[in-house]
Amino acid sequence: MITYQISGSGVIYKDSQSGEIKYIPNDSANSDWLTYQKWLAEGNTPDPEYTLDQRKDMRKGDLMSVMMRYMEGDISYNDKIYSSSGEERNCINTLIASGDRGELTFPLKWNDTSMDPQDLVLDDLKKIQKGEALLIEACADNYGALYTVIDASTDPESVDINADWPTVPYVVA
């Protein structure tokens, strides 16, 4: 049995009897392409480039990238914007642990994203940390909701993976 599968700008030819598999480019001068066009004209349908499960997995990968971008969003605290990158987050966690042990003198100079040094006390750092935790939680919740929609969809590319993310910079009171 001969089948075709869409692939990029051509098709993949598969002959189950001979085991032959080959790529046929979309080229009207190519005799294999003309044979494929005749096969289509006879009412046949090629297999899709990707299965539905593969398309869902690709869309979920795109969703993960969007979530990571939002999770790295900045935090707004006392009308100043602070970076929420992984490196900054690790610094804040270390400073809080040191402050809780009484190893730091406060106020501490910390640059906001405009590189203006701000005087922060331990409670400020804890509020920024809490804001980061809330941002991550909101991102994870939205990721879970969109993941479920993609999983249930018959057209995963139509799912708006940029919908309903938290506003960045994430405001901490």
C-alpha positions as CSV (number, residue, x, y, z in Angstrom):
1,M,0.0,0.0,0.0
2,I,1.3,3.4,-0.9
3,T,0.7,6.4,1.4
4,Y,1.9,9.9,1.6
5,Q,2.5,12.2,4.6
6,I,2.8,15.9,4.4
7,S,6.3,17.1,5.3
8,G,7.4,20.7,5.1
9,S,7.2,21.8,1.5
10,G,6.7,18.4,0.1
11,V,5.5,14.9,1.1
12,I,7.0,11.6,2.3
13,Y,6.2,8.7,0.1
14,K,5.8,5.3,1.8
15,D,5.4,2.0,0.2
16,S,4.5,-0.6,2.8
17,Q,5.1,-3.6,0.4
18,S,8.6,-2.6,-0.7
19,G,9.5,-0.7,2.5
20,E,10.6,2.3,0.3
21,I,10.4,5.7,2.0
22,K,11.4,8.9,0.2
23,Y,10.9,12.6,0.4
24,I,9.2,14.2,-2.6
25,P,9.7,18.0,-2.9
26,N,6.9,20.3,-4.2
27,D,8.3,20.5,-7.7
28,S,6.1,20.3,-10.8
29,A,9.1,19.1,-12.8
30,N,9.4,16.1,-10.5
31,S,7.7,12.9,-11.8
32,D,7.1,11.7,-8.2
33,W,5.4,14.9,-7.4
34,L,3.1,14.6,-10.5
35,T,2.3,11.0,-9.4
36,Y,1.4,12.4,-6.0
37,Q,-0.8,15.1,-7.5
38,K,-2.7,12.3,-9.5
39,W,-3.1,10.3,-6.3
40,L,-4.7,13.4,-4.7
41,A,-7.0,14.0,-7.7
42,E,-8.3,10.4,-7.2
43,G,-9.7,11.5,-3.9
44,N,-6.9,10.3,-1.6
45,T,-5.8,12.2,1.5
46,P,-2.3,12.3,2.8
47,D,-1.4,11.8,6.4
48,P,-0.9,15.0,8.4
49,E,2.7,16.2,9.0
50,Y,2.2,15.6,12.7
51,T,-0.3,13.6,14.7
52,L,-2.6,15.4,17.1
53,D,-0.6,14.2,20.1
54,Q,2.6,15.5,18.5
55,R,0.9,18.9,17.8
56,K,-0.3,19.0,21.4
57,D,3.2,18.3,22.7
58,M,4.7,21.1,20.5
59,R,2.0,23.5,21.8
60,K,2.7,22.5,25.4
61,G,6.4,23.2,24.8
62,D,5.5,26.7,23.5
63,L,3.3,27.2,26.6
64,M,6.2,26.3,28.8
65,S,8.4,29.0,27.1
66,V,5.6,31.6,27.6
67,M,5.3,30.6,31.3
68,M,9.0,30.9,31.9
69,R,9.1,34.4,30.4
70,Y,6.3,35.5,32.7
71,M,7.9,33.8,35.8
72,E,11.0,35.9,35.1
73,G,8.8,39.1,35.2
74,D,9.7,42.0,37.4
75,I,8.3,42.8,40.8
76,S,6.9,46.2,41.7
77,Y,7.3,47.2,45.3
78,N,7.0,50.7,46.8
79,D,6.8,52.1,43.3
80,K,10.2,50.7,42.3
81,I,10.8,47.8,39.9
82,Y,13.0,44.9,41.0
83,S,14.2,42.1,38.8
84,S,12.8,38.7,39.4
85,S,15.4,36.7,37.5
86,G,16.5,33.4,38.9
87,E,19.8,35.0,39.9
88,E,18.1,37.9,41.7
89,R,15.7,35.4,43.4
90,N,18.6,33.3,44.7
91,C,20.3,36.5,46.1
92,I,17.1,37.6,47.9
93,N,16.6,34.1,49.4
94,T,20.2,34.1,50.6
95,L,19.9,37.6,52.1
96,I,16.7,36.7,53.9
97,A,18.2,33.6,55.4
98,S,21.3,35.6,56.5
99,G,19.1,38.4,57.9
100,D,17.0,35.9,59.8
101,R,20.2,34.7,61.4
102,G,21.2,38.2,62.3
103,E,24.2,38.2,60.0
104,L,23.3,41.3,58.0
105,T,23.1,45.0,58.9
106,F,20.0,46.8,57.6
107,P,19.1,48.9,55.7
108,L,20.7,47.1,52.7
109,K,21.5,48.8,49.4
110,W,19.8,47.1,46.5
111,N,19.5,48.3,43.0
112,D,16.1,48.4,41.3
113,T,15.9,47.8,37.6
114,S,16.8,51.4,36.8
115,M,20.0,50.8,38.9
116,D,19.0,53.3,41.5
117,P,20.2,52.0,44.9
118,Q,17.3,51.5,47.4
119,D,17.5,51.1,51.1
120,L,15.7,47.8,52.0
121,V,15.1,46.2,55.3
122,L,14.6,42.6,55.9
123,D,10.8,43.0,55.8
124,D,11.1,44.6,52.4
125,L,13.1,41.7,51.1
126,K,10.5,39.3,52.5
127,K,7.7,41.2,50.8
128,I,9.5,41.1,47.4
129,Q,10.1,37.4,47.9
130,K,6.4,36.9,48.7
131,G,5.5,38.8,45.5
132,E,7.8,36.5,43.6
133,A,6.2,33.4,45.1
134,L,2.7,34.8,44.2
135,L,3.9,35.5,40.7
136,I,5.2,32.0,40.3
137,E,2.0,30.5,41.7
138,A,-0.2,32.6,39.4
139,C,2.0,31.5,36.4
140,A,1.8,27.9,37.4
141,D,-2.0,28.1,37.8
142,N,-2.4,29.6,34.4
143,Y,0.0,27.1,32.9
144,G,-2.1,24.3,34.3
145,A,-5.4,25.7,33.0
146,L,-4.0,26.3,29.5
147,Y,-2.3,22.9,29.5
148,T,-5.7,21.3,30.2
149,V,-7.3,23.2,27.4
150,I,-4.5,22.1,25.0
151,D,-4.9,18.5,26.1
152,A,-8.6,18.6,25.4
153,S,-8.3,20.5,22.1
154,T,-8.6,19.0,18.6
155,D,-6.9,22.1,17.3
156,P,-4.0,22.9,19.8
157,E,-2.6,25.7,17.6
158,S,-5.9,27.7,18.1
159,V,-5.4,27.8,21.9
160,D,-4.2,31.3,22.9
161,I,-1.2,30.5,25.1
162,N,-0.7,34.2,25.8
163,A,-4.0,34.6,27.6
164,D,-4.6,35.3,31.3
165,W,-1.1,35.6,32.5
166,P,-0.4,37.9,35.5
167,T,0.4,41.5,34.8
168,V,4.1,42.2,34.9
169,P,5.6,43.9,36.7
170,Y,3.8,42.0,39.4
171,V,2.7,44.5,42.1
172,V,3.5,43.7,45.7
173,A,1.8,45.7,48.5
